[in-house]
Amino acid sequence: GKSASVSVCLSEHEPVDEGGLDFYKCEQKVVECGDIFTDEEIVLTHDVFCANNYWNATQEEKEELDRVNAAITLSGPSASIDCNGYSVRQIWTAPVSPPPKHARARDCIVSLLGAGSNDPFEPSPTRSYMRGFCSNYYQAGILLADGAKAINCKAEEFYDGFLIINGGELKKSEASGNTYGVAIQDVSGLRESIVSDVYTHDSFYGIEVRNVASSNAVILQEVTSRHNGGGMHLFGPNITVKDSTTSYNRMEGIFVGSGLYFWEPQGLYTTKVHFDGQVSSHNNYRHGIWFGSFGGWGDDPEYAEFTVKGDVSTYLNGDDGLSISSTPIHNITFTVEESGSLISCKNGGGGGGFFRRWGGPRHPVGVDIRNSMNEVSFIDEGTNGYTCDTTLEWGGGQGLPECVACQDACN
């Protein structure tokens, strides 16, 4: 059952300044964990703590828990939440039986969608594992569906800290201690998903985009993803990363592709990623930017297109700055537009060994740009669009860019 509640303000009014303090003059309402708001505006006035135990649920409740849920759900284009800096947090509860396997939500590495499934609202046979063994009674902290919006929020200790389904907007927020800090999935193709001015840390993956089935836009702007397992995992045909940084992650900064622990769709599909503004991926344990499949599991996109409109820099990563390692039947283009640049310098010489035991990189020495097992078209629409020192064609890979030397282009 539901165990936590908080007073929120349901209002269409603007905050007023009275006695030197900002507050909302509006109706107060007690909201329990698990409640759903459709086309309503809510404002938090306290932290929200949820401590439900999956093992205490009835069989009927467990069947319902095979579907997606959240501590707070907002649905519809007129729905919004302003958390005012307060947190939505899931409290770890020891299972009655069997004994606990994972101590924190960020350790719950399990795919929630079965083969052939493309609807996040459908039941999943693996959700019981996620809820029971990982103490994730609520899959998401805040779920934004069908155009809902959230601002000034913190989500902690969930499978998905923030989950955006079929379009929505998340701004000025923070996610920590989750399996996925922010997860985006769109099967409707009706609305774009926007994540801006968001900080993700101490999660398995900071950002995960699961938009394989939809061509609707996903925009990640002014996102900082640090000290996660991986910074960003991107999958979908219309993704823009703008003015964002991924750094000091224990795996790669930006991963484009699929793998054992992620949603793995069936059939042919396309991934297109556009880099705009200032994008940096540095000091990650593995690669700065990696296209491929995690440890050989999962499907690579049938077609992948990378476009650099702004300035992308990847440096001081343990393995490669830019690493392409998909199977050779796929078509890949990497284009630096006339106004753009890709600078990949001072990568390699660290990391790799620990993750190599997990089927990760098999390369003893990292390089600035690596092409493995594929024919890649590197296009430079301007002049000296690529900057790097070390490159490598490996395992049958064909195609490398012509680079300006790092010492000639940057200090």
N, C-alpha and C positions, 0 to 999 in steps of 0.2 A: 504494500500500500504506500500512499504518499506520506512523507515524514517531515518535510520541511516547508516552511512558508515564509513569506516576506510581504511587507506592505509596499505597494507600488502606487503610483499616481496615474490614473487613467485620465488623460486630459487632451484638450485641443488648445489649451491656453499657453501663452508664453510665460516664462518665469518672471517674477517681479522682484524688485529689491525693496525689502522692508526691514528696517532695523539693521541694515548693513549686511543681511544674509539673503542669498538667492534661494527662493523656494517656489514650489508650484502650488497655486491655489486651485485645488480640484478635489474630486471625490477620491477617497482612499479605499483601496480594496485589497483584501488578503488573497494572495496567489500561492497555491501549493505547487511544489515541484511536479512537473508533468503536465501542467495546464497549457492550454492552447488558446491563442488569441488570433482572431480572424479580422483583418482590417480595423484593428484598434491600435491606439498609440499608448504606450506605457513608459513610465519613468521609474527606475528603481530608486529607493531611498535607503536600502540596506543591502548587505551581501546576501546571497542565496546559497544555502548549504543543503545538499541532498545526501542522505545516508540510507537509502533503501537497500535491502538485501535480496538478491535474486533467489537464494535458497529458501527464503521464507514465503515466497510467492505461491499462490495456488496454481494448480495445473492450468486452469483457465487463464490466469494472468500470464503464465509462462508461454502459452500459445500466442497471446497477444504480443508478448515481448520478442517473438520471432520477427516482428516488424520494427522499423525505425521508430525511435522516440527521442525525446529531449527533455531536459529539465525545464526549458522554456521554449515553446514553439510559436512562431509568428508566421501567419499565412496571409497572402494577398498584397497587392501593390500599395494599399493604404496602411498596412501594418508596420509599426516601427517600435523600437525600444531604445531608450537612452539610459544606459546603466550608471551614468554620472560617476564613472570610475570604480563602481562596485564590482565585486567578483561573483561569478556563478561557479560553484565548486562542488565536486562530487567527493564525498568522504569515503575512504576505503573501509569496507566492512568485511570482517572475516566470514567466509562461508561456513555453513553448518556442516555440510558434507558435499564433496570430498574436501580435503585440506587445501589451503590456498596455494596457487602456483605462481602467481605474479603479484608483486607487492605494489606496483604502480600501473596506472593506465598506459603510460608510455611504453611499457614492456609487452603490451598485448598485440603481438604481431600475428594477425590472422586476417585473411580475406573474408569479407562479409557477403560476397555475391557469388552464387554458384555459376557453373558453366552455362552460357547462353542467356543469362539473366541481364537485363538492361534497365530495370526499374527499381530504384532504391526504396520504393514503398512496398515492394513485394517481400514476403517472408524469406528468410535466409536460414538454412540449417546450421550455420556456424555462429549465429548470434547468441545461442545459448552458451557456447564456449566463451564468447567475448564477455557476456554478462556474468556468468557464474565464476569462471576461473580468474577473470581479470577485475572483478568487482565493478563492472560498468553496467549498473542497472539502467542508467540512461546512456544511450549511445552518444548523444551530443549534449553539449552544454546549452547552446542556443542554436536552434534550427530556424533558418530563414527560407521560406518556401514561396514560390510564385511572386517574386518581386518585393518581398519584405525587406526591411532595413534595420541595421543596428549600428550604434555609435557609442563610444566611450565605455566599452565593455571589456571584462576580463573573464576568460574561460579556463578552468583548471581541472585536470584529472578526469578527462573523458576520453572515449575512443576518438570522437571528433570534437575538438573544442568548439569550433563554429562549423556548422554544416549548411551549405547553401545548395538548395535543390530547385532546379528550374528557374533560376534567376534570382538575384537579390543584391544587396549592397552592404558591405561591412567597412566601417571607417573608424579610425582613431581607437584601435582596440589592441588587446594583447592576449596571446594564448601560450600557456606553459603547462608542462607535465602531461600532455595528451599523447595518444598514439599519433594522431594527425592534428596539428594546430588548427589549420583551416582546410576544410575539404569542400570541393565544388563538384557538383554533378548535375548535368542538364540533359534530360531526355525529351524535353518539349520543343526546344528550339524557338521559344517565344520571347525570351527576355535575356539580356546580357547579365553577367555576374561581374561585380566590381569589388575589388579589395584594395583599399588605399589607406596609407599611413597606419600600417599594422605591423606589430612586432611579435614574432613567434620564436620560442626558445625552449630548450629542455624537453622536446618531444621526439618521437621516432622520426617523423617527417614534419617540417614546419608547414609546408603548403602541399596539398595534393589536388590536382585537377583531373577529374575522371570524365571529361566531356568527350568521350569517343563518339557517341551517337549523335551529337548535336553540333551544328556549325555556328551556333550562337556565340557571341564574343565573350571571352573571359579576359578581364583587364586586371593585372596585378601592378599596382602603382605605389611607389614609395613603401615597399615592403622590405622589412629587415628580418632575415631568418638566420639565427646564429645559435651555436651550441646545441644543435639537434643531431639526430642520427644523420639525416640528410636535409638539405635546405629546401629544395623544391622538387616535386615530382610532377611532370607535365605530360598530359595525354589529351590531345584534341586538335581539331582542325582550325581553330581561330583563337590563339592565345597571344596576348601581348604582355611582355614584361617591361616595365618602364621605371626608370629611376629607382632601382632596387638593388639590394646587397644581400648576398649569401656568403657567410664566412664562418670559420672555426667550427664547421660541422664534422661529425665523426666519419661520414662517408663522403659523398659528392655534394658540391654546392647546388648544381642544377642537373637533374636527371630527366631525360626525355625518353620514355620507353616504358616497358612493362616488366614485371617480375613476379617471383613466387609469392610475395607478400601483398601484392596489389591486386586490384580488380583487373581481371584478364578477359577482355571481350573476345568473342569469336568472330572469324571472318576478316574481310579486308577493310582497311580504314586508313585515314590520312591524318598526319599530325603536321601542323604549321605553327611555328613559334616566331613571333616578331619581337625583336629587342629594340627599344626606343629610349631616348634620353641617356642617362648615365647608369649603366648596369655593371656591377662588379661581383666577381666570384673569386674569393681569395682565402688563403690559409685554411683550406679544407683538407681533411686527411687524405682523401683520394683525389678525384678529378674536380676541376673547376666546373666544366660543363661536360656532360656525358650523354651520348645518344647510344642506346642499345637495349639489351634486356639484362636484368639483374641475374648474374651468375649463370646465364644460359637458359633460365626459365622464362616462360611467357612468350608472347608474340611481339616482334618489332612491328612498328607501323609499316604498312605496305608502301607508303610514300611519305617522305619527310622533307619539309622545306623550312629553312632557317633564314630569316631576313634581319640584317643589322641596319637599322635606320639611324641609331645614335652611336654612342661610344661604349663598347663592351671591353672590359678588361678582366683578365683572369691570370692570377699570378700567385706565386708562393704556395701552390697546392702540392700535396705530397706525391701524387702521381702525375697525370697529364693536365695541362691547362684546358685543352679541348680534345676530347677523345671520342671517336666514332667507331663503334664496334658491333654493328648489326650484321645479320646474315647477308650473303652476297646477292640475293635475288631482289633486294629492295632498291628503290630510287631515292637518292638523297641529293639535295642541292643546298649549298651554303652561300648566301649572297651578302656581300657588303655593299650597300648602296653608296652613291656618290658622296653623300654627306656623312656617311658612317665610317666606323673603324673598329677593327678587332685587334686588341693588343694582348698577346699571350706570352708572358715572360717569366723567367726564373721559376719554372715549375720542375717537379721531380726531385729526387734525392731524399725523399722522406715519405713515411707512411707506406701503405700497401701490404706489408707483411702480415699484419694481424688479420686484415679482411681477406687476404688471399686464401686463408683457410676456409672461408665461407664461399668459395667459388668466385671471388672477386677478381681484381686485376691480376693477370699472370705475367706482367712486365716488370722485370727487376729494376728498370731505370725509366723514370717518367720523362716525358718530353713536353714541349709547348703545344704541339699539334700532332695527333696520331690518327691514322686511318687504318683500321683493321678490317679485313675480310670484305671490303666493298669497294665499288667504284663511286666516288663522290665528285660532284661538280662544284669546285670552289670558284665563285664568280666575284670579280672586283669591278664594280661599275664606275669607280672613281680612279684615284691615283694613290698608290701605296696604302690600300685599305687594310692590308694584313701586316701585322708586326709580330715577329717571333724569332727565336734563335735556333731551336731544335725541333726537327720534324722527323716522322718515321712512318713509312708504309710497312705494315706488319700483317702477316697471315694472309697474303693475297690482296691486301688493300691497294687501290689504285687511285691516285689523285691527291695532290697536295697544293696548297696555295704558294704563290711567290711572296715571300715576306721581306719587309724591311727589317734590318737587324735592330734588336732591342736597344743597343747602346746608341744607335743613331736616331732613335725616335723618343726615348724617354730616359729619365735618370733613375 
